[in-house]
């Protein structure tokens, strides 16, 4: 009986995931893989760092996610050097009529928060996001206030303009579940985007397809996705391989191992499966671990010469050589009864 109910739960979760992804893609076209990465973070309760040039639909993606979930709210924080922590978290204002302090919540009190150009904010403002991202709560005037559930931060960085910026410290980078980029659309997708906005923006007609409970259902369903013990050990070996690579000064921490293990299960769920394959691990290895690593100056110099994408691909191949993919020792997942 329990196996049958688990099967029905997995099917329901897969349907919720499919509806959510399809609805977001009506607004953000041609970015299925990137949307799935962001949704993986949402399902795992993590946050995403988007390193991308302006005009690649980052704000639209945040609004599309919130607009696809009934009851979800979204907010946008434009970071500048004079942005104060209270501009993010909120503050208490004295109400002369009531003769008492009234708390006015900041934009961080939303389900989906886009933090645009986070590296332009001062370090003390960046750190104000740390508790929010790590603990899903903020403490103001000695009072701890919980943030909405689910809570997703999409922070952006412009990889080209670095003047007048404050690079995120490693401790803050490690708080992000993954790092990715949307990139430019294909020619056909770009043509469709232009034609779709001739009269109105697609966001104007976007309607919710799931509710907040549906997102929570996805989170619980991730726990039931089967991960073979050999693949689980392999994820740890891959993360440990980053600490042995010659071009690495500081490898990924245990937090990287935890994130990769959760991410591959969520990715499988969003792909309509109740089990993880080695391909899932290879696909998510770089988005989950790359930003957690401090590379040596020689590796950085090589990456600037050949390009970061090529350097990252070479880095992944060498980590896979240090921790080869598991083979025939994988167990077959037990088929669930219908």
DOROGU-847426 format. One record per residue (C-alpha): residue number from 1; residue in one letter; x, y, z. Coordinates in steps of 0.001 Angstrom, whole numbers, always signed. Layout:
! residues N
+-----+----+---------+---------+---------+
!   i ! aa !      xx !      yy !      zz !
+-----+----+---------+---------+---------+
! NUM !  A !       X !       Y !       Z !
...
+-----+----+---------+---------+---------+
! end
This chain:
! residues 338
+-----+----+---------+---------+---------+
!   i ! aa !      xx !      yy !      zz !
+-----+----+---------+---------+---------+
!   1 !  X !      +0 !      +0 !      +0 !
!   2 !  X !   +2770 !   +2422 !    +886 !
!   3 !  X !   +4586 !   +1621 !   -2368 !
!   4 !  X !   +1444 !   +2408 !   -4348 !
!   5 !  X !    +935 !   +5702 !   -2528 !
!   6 !  X !   +4605 !   +6614 !   -3129 !
!   7 !  X !   +4106 !   +5906 !   -6842 !
!   8 !  X !   +1062 !   +8186 !   -6972 !
!   9 !  X !   +3013 !  +10862 !   -5075 !
!  10 !  X !   +5916 !  +10645 !   -7542 !
!  11 !  X !   +3498 !  +10946 !  -10466 !
!  12 !  X !   +1784 !  +13967 !   -8931 !
!  13 !  X !   +5133 !  +15652 !   -8267 !
!  14 !  X !   +6286 !  +14984 !  -11834 !
!  15 !  X !   +3080 !  +16548 !  -13177 !
!  16 !  X !   +3546 !  +19621 !  -10978 !
!  17 !  X !   +7134 !  +19989 !  -12200 !
!  18 !  X !   +6118 !  +19617 !  -15850 !
!  19 !  X !   +3366 !  +22243 !  -15546 !
!  20 !  X !   +5668 !  +24682 !  -13804 !
!  21 !  X !   +8493 !  +24331 !  -16314 !
!  22 !  X !   +6178 !  +24561 !  -19317 !
!  23 !  X !   +4516 !  +27699 !  -17967 !
!  24 !  X !   +7821 !  +29483 !  -17356 !
!  25 !  X !   +9000 !  +28551 !  -20854 !
!  26 !  X !   +6069 !  +30440 !  -22372 !
!  27 !  X !   +7842 !  +33602 !  -21190 !
!  28 !  X !  +11538 !  +32638 !  -21210 !
!  29 !  X !  +12012 !  +30783 !  -24483 !
!  30 !  X !  +14807 !  +28457 !  -25519 !
!  31 !  X !  +16341 !  +28131 !  -22061 !
!  32 !  X !  +14967 !  +24788 !  -20868 !
!  33 !  X !  +18210 !  +23576 !  -19293 !
!  34 !  X !  +18877 !  +26889 !  -17535 !
!  35 !  X !  +15314 !  +27092 !  -16206 !
!  36 !  X !  +15636 !  +23546 !  -14883 !
!  37 !  X !  +18825 !  +24535 !  -13058 !
!  38 !  X !  +17036 !  +27427 !  -11342 !
!  39 !  X !  +14059 !  +25209 !  -10531 !
!  40 !  X !  +16455 !  +22627 !   -9091 !
!  41 !  X !  +17682 !  +25247 !   -6644 !
!  42 !  X !  +14111 !  +26251 !   -5783 !
!  43 !  X !  +13090 !  +22658 !   -5098 !
!  44 !  X !  +16196 !  +22134 !   -2931 !
!  45 !  X !  +15671 !  +25372 !    -990 !
!  46 !  X !  +18842 !  +26884 !   -2461 !
!  47 !  X !  +19766 !  +30107 !   -4260 !
!  48 !  X !  +21299 !  +30883 !   -7649 !
!  49 !  X !  +24072 !  +33212 !   -8806 !
!  50 !  X !  +23598 !  +34283 !  -12430 !
!  51 !  X !  +26737 !  +35585 !  -14119 !
!  52 !  X !  +25426 !  +37105 !  -17302 !
!  53 !  X !  +25417 !  +40224 !  -19447 !
!  54 !  X !  +22429 !  +42602 !  -19250 !
!  55 !  X !  +19287 !  +41888 !  -21246 !
!  56 !  X !  +19201 !  +38098 !  -21000 !
!  57 !  X !  +15813 !  +37782 !  -19225 !
!  58 !  X !  +17056 !  +37414 !  -15652 !
!  59 !  X !  +14384 !  +39745 !  -14265 !
!  60 !  X !  +11766 !  +38162 !  -16517 !
!  61 !  X !  +12724 !  +34705 !  -15230 !
!  62 !  X !  +12303 !  +35769 !  -11605 !
!  63 !  X !   +8894 !  +37293 !  -12340 !
!  64 !  X !   +7857 !  +34256 !  -14392 !
!  65 !  X !   +8669 !  +31885 !  -11520 !
!  66 !  X !   +6672 !  +33954 !   -9040 !
!  67 !  X !   +3849 !  +34437 !  -11551 !
!  68 !  X !   +3581 !  +30691 !  -12141 !
!  69 !  X !   +2991 !  +29963 !   -8445 !
!  70 !  X !    -339 !  +31063 !   -7033 !
!  71 !  X !    +195 !  +33219 !   -3958 !
!  72 !  X !   +3932 !  +33760 !   -4559 !
!  73 !  X !   +5420 !  +37254 !   -4436 !
!  74 !  X !   +8491 !  +38670 !   -6152 !
!  75 !  X !  +10787 !  +41629 !   -5505 !
!  76 !  X !  +13780 !  +43222 !   -7198 !
!  77 !  X !  +16746 !  +44845 !   -5460 !
!  78 !  X !  +18979 !  +47022 !   -7612 !
!  79 !  X !  +22352 !  +47071 !   -5877 !
!  80 !  X !  +24370 !  +50285 !   -5743 !
!  81 !  X !  +27260 !  +51365 !   -3487 !
!  82 !  X !  +24937 !  +53467 !   -1325 !
!  83 !  X !  +22418 !  +50639 !    -750 !
!  84 !  X !  +22031 !  +50092 !   +3000 !
!  85 !  X !  +21262 !  +46778 !   +4758 !
!  86 !  X !  +17929 !  +48180 !   +5955 !
!  87 !  X !  +17026 !  +48874 !   +2319 !
!  88 !  X !  +17101 !  +45104 !   +1876 !
!  89 !  X !  +15750 !  +43745 !   +5159 !
!  90 !  X !  +13436 !  +46567 !   +6236 !
!  91 !  X !  +13417 !  +48733 !   +9347 !
!  92 !  X !  +11295 !  +49939 !  +12259 !
!  93 !  X !   +9660 !  +53353 !  +11836 !
!  94 !  X !   +8107 !  +55326 !  +14687 !
!  95 !  X !   +4359 !  +55709 !  +14245 !
!  96 !  X !   +3399 !  +59004 !  +15878 !
!  97 !  X !    -287 !  +58125 !  +15861 !
!  98 !  X !    +174 !  +54821 !  +17673 !
!  99 !  X !   +3231 !  +56086 !  +19585 !
! 100 !  X !   +5069 !  +52879 !  +18852 !
! 101 !  X !   +7566 !  +51486 !  +16369 !
! 102 !  X !   +6127 !  +49782 !  +13302 !
! 103 !  X !   +8180 !  +47343 !  +11250 !
! 104 !  X !   +8175 !  +47917 !   +7513 !
! 105 !  X !   +9403 !  +44849 !   +5666 !
! 106 !  X !  +12053 !  +45223 !   +2986 !
! 107 !  X !  +12053 !  +43576 !    -445 !
! 108 !  X !  +13748 !  +40461 !    +928 !
! 109 !  X !  +10356 !  +39451 !   +2346 !
! 110 !  X !   +9225 !  +37876 !    -923 !
! 111 !  X !   +9167 !  +34347 !   -2303 !
! 112 !  X !  +11380 !  +35156 !   -5284 !
! 113 !  X !  +13957 !  +37939 !   -4851 !
! 114 !  X !  +16112 !  +39186 !   -7727 !
! 115 !  X !  +19271 !  +40876 !   -6415 !
! 116 !  X !  +20574 !  +42690 !   -9478 !
! 117 !  X !  +24351 !  +43281 !   -9704 !
! 118 !  X !  +25006 !  +42084 !   -6169 !
! 119 !  X !  +28715 !  +42856 !   -6481 !
! 120 !  X !  +27942 !  +46597 !   -6706 !
! 121 !  X !  +26611 !  +46629 !   -3135 !
! 122 !  X !  +28884 !  +47347 !    -179 !
! 123 !  X !  +30121 !  +44293 !   +1781 !
! 124 !  X !  +27907 !  +45102 !   +4785 !
! 125 !  X !  +24851 !  +45087 !   +2522 !
! 126 !  X !  +25969 !  +41843 !    +898 !
! 127 !  X !  +26316 !  +40296 !   +4345 !
! 128 !  X !  +22745 !  +41330 !   +5172 !
! 129 !  X !  +21669 !  +38705 !   +2656 !
! 130 !  X !  +23792 !  +36033 !   +4337 !
! 131 !  X !  +21425 !  +35225 !   +7200 !
! 132 !  X !  +18436 !  +35457 !   +4878 !
! 133 !  X !  +19916 !  +32959 !   +2426 !
! 134 !  X !  +21334 !  +30588 !   +5029 !
! 135 !  X !  +18623 !  +30649 !   +7696 !
! 136 !  X !  +15525 !  +31868 !   +5806 !
! 137 !  X !  +15118 !  +34596 !   +8404 !
! 138 !  X !  +16380 !  +38074 !   +9250 !
! 139 !  X !  +17071 !  +39669 !  +12621 !
! 140 !  X !  +16218 !  +43361 !  +12943 !
! 141 !  X !  +16317 !  +45322 !  +16205 !
! 142 !  X !  +16850 !  +42070 !  +18082 !
! 143 !  X !  +13704 !  +40490 !  +16632 !
! 144 !  X !  +13993 !  +37457 !  +14350 !
! 145 !  X !  +11459 !  +37385 !  +11542 !
! 146 !  X !  +10965 !  +34371 !   +9261 !
! 147 !  X !  +10938 !  +34840 !   +5493 !
! 148 !  X !   +8251 !  +33429 !   +3189 !
! 149 !  X !   +8356 !  +29773 !   +2230 !
! 150 !  X !   +9448 !  +28937 !    -441 !
! 151 !  X !  +12250 !  +31501 !    -624 !
! 152 !  X !  +14530 !  +31852 !   -3659 !
! 153 !  X !  +17267 !  +34441 !   -4255 !
! 154 !  X !  +18438 !  +35038 !   -7820 !
! 155 !  X !  +21544 !  +37220 !   -7620 !
! 156 !  X !  +23189 !  +38555 !  -10758 !
! 157 !  X !  +26703 !  +39674 !  -11632 !
! 158 !  X !  +27906 !  +41336 !  -14817 !
! 159 !  X !  +31032 !  +39384 !  -15888 !
! 160 !  X !  +32282 !  +42246 !  -18077 !
! 161 !  X !  +32140 !  +45407 !  -15965 !
! 162 !  X !  +34201 !  +45023 !  -12784 !
! 163 !  X !  +35082 !  +48644 !  -12037 !
! 164 !  X !  +33585 !  +49941 !   -8815 !
! 165 !  X !  +32454 !  +46502 !   -7678 !
! 166 !  X !  +32963 !  +44537 !   -4459 !
! 167 !  X !  +33671 !  +40867 !   -5254 !
! 168 !  X !  +31737 !  +38414 !   -3130 !
! 169 !  X !  +33916 !  +36669 !    -515 !
! 170 !  X !  +34252 !  +32893 !    -681 !
! 171 !  X !  +31996 !  +32444 !   +2365 !
! 172 !  X !  +29184 !  +34266 !    +579 !
! 173 !  X !  +29737 !  +32479 !   -2720 !
! 174 !  X !  +29482 !  +29140 !    -923 !
! 175 !  X !  +25982 !  +30120 !    +219 !
! 176 !  X !  +24745 !  +29955 !   -3362 !
! 177 !  X !  +23425 !  +26543 !   -4299 !
! 178 !  X !  +24661 !  +26902 !   -7862 !
! 179 !  X !  +25984 !  +29349 !  -10426 !
! 180 !  X !  +24853 !  +29480 !  -14043 !
! 181 !  X !  +24074 !  +31861 !  -16904 !
! 182 !  X !  +21091 !  +32245 !  -19225 !
! 183 !  X !  +23041 !  +33513 !  -22232 !
! 184 !  X !  +21676 !  +34828 !  -25493 !
! 185 !  X !  +18792 !  +33019 !  -27226 !
! 186 !  X !  +19083 !  +31394 !  -30634 !
! 187 !  X !  +18073 !  +33345 !  -33736 !
! 188 !  X !  +14676 !  +31632 !  -33961 !
! 189 !  X !  +13959 !  +32121 !  -30270 !
! 190 !  X !  +14998 !  +35773 !  -30453 !
! 191 !  X !  +12665 !  +36295 !  -33414 !
! 192 !  X !   +9810 !  +34701 !  -31469 !
! 193 !  X !  +10575 !  +36915 !  -28457 !
! 194 !  X !  +10368 !  +40054 !  -30600 !
! 195 !  X !   +7130 !  +38949 !  -32270 !
! 196 !  X !   +5566 !  +37944 !  -28928 !
! 197 !  X !   +6124 !  +41455 !  -27540 !
! 198 !  X !   +4695 !  +43436 !  -30459 !
! 199 !  X !   +1532 !  +44258 !  -28509 !
! 200 !  X !   +2193 !  +43224 !  -24898 !
! 201 !  X !   +4715 !  +41397 !  -22763 !
! 202 !  X !   +3978 !  +37679 !  -22226 !
! 203 !  X !   +4192 !  +38291 !  -18467 !
! 204 !  X !    +929 !  +40217 !  -18722 !
! 205 !  X !    -945 !  +37057 !  -19682 !
! 206 !  X !    +990 !  +34615 !  -17471 !
! 207 !  X !   -1247 !  +32719 !  -15073 !
! 208 !  X !    -374 !  +30507 !  -12074 !
! 209 !  X !    -361 !  +26770 !  -12713 !
! 210 !  X !    +625 !  +25525 !   -9232 !
! 211 !  X !    +221 !  +26810 !   -5697 !
! 212 !  X !   +2680 !  +27127 !   -2838 !
! 213 !  X !   +1694 !  +23686 !   -1552 !
! 214 !  X !   +2618 !  +22294 !   -4968 !
! 215 !  X !   +6164 !  +23631 !   -4590 !
! 216 !  X !   +6364 !  +22087 !   -1137 !
! 217 !  X !   +5160 !  +18803 !   -2659 !
! 218 !  X !   +8112 !  +18910 !   -5039 !
! 219 !  X !  +10488 !  +19422 !   -2124 !
! 220 !  X !   +9133 !  +16394 !    -287 !
! 221 !  X !   +9180 !  +14299 !   -3482 !
! 222 !  X !  +12918 !  +14896 !   -3899 !
! 223 !  X !  +13517 !  +12855 !    -757 !
! 224 !  X !  +11966 !   +9807 !   -2464 !
! 225 !  X !  +14111 !   +9955 !   -5613 !
! 226 !  X !  +16355 !   +6892 !   -5685 !
! 227 !  X !  +20103 !   +7519 !   -5564 !
! 228 !  X !  +22268 !   +4437 !   -5897 !
! 229 !  X !  +24876 !   +4144 !   -3105 !
! 230 !  X !  +27627 !   +3920 !   -5735 !
! 231 !  X !  +26518 !   +7200 !   -7326 !
! 232 !  X !  +26241 !   +8857 !   -3915 !
! 233 !  X !  +29818 !   +7825 !   -3129 !
! 234 !  X !  +30875 !   +9027 !   -6581 !
! 235 !  X !  +29428 !  +12516 !   -5966 !
! 236 !  X !  +31592 !  +12742 !   -2849 !
! 237 !  X !  +34640 !  +11486 !   -4730 !
! 238 !  X !  +34104 !  +14129 !   -7429 !
! 239 !  X !  +33915 !  +16927 !   -4868 !
! 240 !  X !  +37005 !  +15583 !   -3131 !
! 241 !  X !  +38775 !  +15513 !   -6505 !
! 242 !  X !  +38461 !  +19311 !   -6658 !
! 243 !  X !  +40739 !  +19464 !   -3608 !
! 244 !  X !  +43417 !  +17392 !   -5341 !
! 245 !  X !  +43475 !  +19263 !   -8664 !
! 246 !  X !  +46785 !  +20992 !   -9381 !
! 247 !  X !  +45195 !  +24285 !  -10396 !
! 248 !  X !  +43101 !  +24594 !   -7213 !
! 249 !  X !  +44159 !  +26533 !   -4134 !
! 250 !  X !  +41026 !  +25691 !   -2107 !
! 251 !  X !  +38650 !  +22945 !   -3224 !
! 252 !  X !  +34898 !  +22619 !   -2724 !
! 253 !  X !  +33770 !  +22108 !    +872 !
! 254 !  X !  +31437 !  +19528 !   +2363 !
! 255 !  X !  +28630 !  +21955 !   +1571 !
! 256 !  X !  +29438 !  +21232 !   -2071 !
! 257 !  X !  +28973 !  +17494 !   -1500 !
! 258 !  X !  +25619 !  +18095 !    +187 !
! 259 !  X !  +24460 !  +20403 !   -2593 !
! 260 !  X !  +25484 !  +18041 !   -5404 !
! 261 !  X !  +23723 !  +15090 !   -3772 !
! 262 !  X !  +20479 !  +17048 !   -3393 !
! 263 !  X !  +20742 !  +18698 !   -6798 !
! 264 !  X !  +21003 !  +15475 !   -8800 !
! 265 !  X !  +17880 !  +14078 !   -7112 !
! 266 !  X !  +15925 !  +17270 !   -7815 !
! 267 !  X !  +17173 !  +17317 !  -11422 !
! 268 !  X !  +15968 !  +13736 !  -11928 !
! 269 !  X !  +12554 !  +14660 !  -10520 !
! 270 !  X !  +12250 !  +17656 !  -12851 !
! 271 !  X !  +13204 !  +15324 !  -15700 !
! 272 !  X !  +10267 !  +13049 !  -14819 !
! 273 !  X !  +12325 !  +10271 !  -13240 !
! 274 !  X !  +12356 !   +8739 !   -9763 !
! 275 !  X !  +16021 !   +7707 !   -9958 !
! 276 !  X !  +19374 !   +9412 !  -10606 !
! 277 !  X !  +21762 !   +8513 !  -13426 !
! 278 !  X !  +25497 !   +9266 !  -13725 !
! 279 !  X !  +24656 !  +11712 !  -16530 !
! 280 !  X !  +22777 !  +13858 !  -13994 !
! 281 !  X !  +25892 !  +14093 !  -11837 !
! 282 !  X !  +28113 !  +15048 !  -14775 !
! 283 !  X !  +25608 !  +17694 !  -15918 !
! 284 !  X !  +25334 !  +19366 !  -12499 !
! 285 !  X !  +28922 !  +19033 !  -11324 !
! 286 !  X !  +30141 !  +22401 !  -12647 !
! 287 !  X !  +27046 !  +24528 !  -11832 !
! 288 !  X !  +27068 !  +23249 !   -8247 !
! 289 !  X !  +30806 !  +23252 !   -7472 !
! 290 !  X !  +32656 !  +25685 !   -9761 !
! 291 !  X !  +31892 !  +28844 !   -7765 !
! 292 !  X !  +32952 !  +27163 !   -4513 !
! 293 !  X !  +36534 !  +26691 !   -5696 !
! 294 !  X !  +39475 !  +29088 !   -5387 !
! 295 !  X !  +41786 !  +28551 !   -8338 !
! 296 !  X !  +45498 !  +29270 !   -8489 !
! 297 !  X !  +46771 !  +32329 !  -10415 !
! 298 !  X !  +48208 !  +30040 !  -13112 !
! 299 !  X !  +44809 !  +28399 !  -13724 !
! 300 !  X !  +43099 !  +31806 !  -13835 !
! 301 !  X !  +45671 !  +33041 !  -16358 !
! 302 !  X !  +45081 !  +29989 !  -18546 !
! 303 !  X !  +41310 !  +30416 !  -18261 !
! 304 !  X !  +41545 !  +34024 !  -19406 !
! 305 !  X !  +43612 !  +32903 !  -22377 !
! 306 !  X !  +41447 !  +30016 !  -23599 !
! 307 !  X !  +38125 !  +31156 !  -22106 !
! 308 !  X !  +36422 !  +30165 !  -18876 !
! 309 !  X !  +34051 !  +27721 !  -20589 !
! 310 !  X !  +36927 !  +25773 !  -22095 !
! 311 !  X !  +38879 !  +25896 !  -18836 !
! 312 !  X !  +35845 !  +24691 !  -16872 !
! 313 !  X !  +35289 !  +21832 !  -19309 !
! 314 !  X !  +38937 !  +20812 !  -19002 !
! 315 !  X !  +38676 !  +21027 !  -15213 !
! 316 !  X !  +35621 !  +18754 !  -15194 !
! 317 !  X !  +37322 !  +16164 !  -17410 !
! 318 !  X !  +40343 !  +16054 !  -15118 !
! 319 !  X !  +38117 !  +15669 !  -12047 !
! 320 !  X !  +36304 !  +12820 !  -13807 !
! 321 !  X !  +39688 !  +11230 !  -14472 !
! 322 !  X !  +40512 !  +11432 !  -10757 !
! 323 !  X !  +37055 !  +10062 !   -9838 !
! 324 !  X !  +35862 !   +7802 !  -12687 !
! 325 !  X !  +32182 !   +7149 !  -13269 !
! 326 !  X !  +30917 !   +4023 !  -11436 !
! 327 !  X !  +30125 !   +1044 !  -13628 !
! 328 !  X !  +28448 !   -2307 !  -13257 !
! 329 !  X !  +28238 !   -2121 !   -9465 !
! 330 !  X !  +25191 !    +153 !   -9753 !
! 331 !  X !  +22040 !   -1315 !   -8339 !
! 332 !  X !  +18880 !   -1330 !  -10423 !
! 333 !  X !  +16158 !    +851 !   -8851 !
! 334 !  X !  +13210 !   -1170 !   -7626 !
! 335 !  X !  +10230 !    -613 !   -9905 !
! 336 !  X !   +7325 !    +982 !   -8089 !
! 337 !  X !   +4002 !    -825 !   -8218 !
! 338 !  X !   +1264 !   +1010 !  -10069 !
+-----+----+---------+---------+---------+
! end
